[in-house]
């Protein structure tokens, strides 16, 4: 069913997957640029086409109403952006206690252009001692795929330099809404 659905979504969106998913049993997948409502179905379709069964984080408002059970069945985890509480610690604990997990985190946190990315993806990976894998959508080329694997133990500056390098030429579905990769922690450290 997932292969048919992924084929259909990619066909409707006119996007194509250009490479294979990382061969990591447990990882945090950064989904960026996050610029439109199309990001969610396209990224999910690409993950399914690549053979992944991702768990993904979405705003709690998505999990209200008739689609909520479907979103949970598709791997959704509701996030209260106003009160995240122990979310990072809970996700890191889950990652440490499993042998298979692709946790998709939309690091920009919103589809609108912003000033900073959310640091949860980095903190989850660092605390769980698991790699960060980058994935993308690019509207101008109508492509999406997977990028490098990053070791979070190298530190926030090194991680974010690699993230910026990879996403420099990736525009998202609506490039005008792209938030450049930068964490508040980077500015706080300078």
HELIX and SHEET records of a PDB file:
HELIX    1   1 UNK A    2  UNK A   13  1                                  12    
HELIX    2   2 UNK A   38  UNK A   49  1                                  12    
HELIX    3   3 UNK A   60  UNK A   63  5                                   4    
HELIX    4   4 UNK A   68  UNK A   73  1                                   6    
HELIX    5   5 UNK A   87  UNK A   96  1                                  10    
HELIX    6   6 UNK A  120  UNK A  128  1                                   9    
HELIX    7   7 UNK A  152  UNK A  154  5                                   3    
HELIX    8   8 UNK A  156  UNK A  167  1                                  12    
HELIX    9   9 UNK A  175  UNK A  177  5                                   3    
HELIX   10  10 UNK A  184  UNK A  189  1                                   6    
SHEET    1   A 7 UNK A  16  UNK A  17  0                                        
SHEET    2   A 7 UNK A 143  UNK A 150  1                                        
SHEET    3   A 7 UNK A 131  UNK A 138 -1                                        
SHEET    4   A 7 UNK A  26  UNK A  32  1                                        
SHEET    5   A 7 UNK A 101  UNK A 105  1                                        
SHEET    6   A 7 UNK A  55  UNK A  59  1                                        
SHEET    7   A 7 UNK A  76  UNK A  79  1                                        
END                                                                             
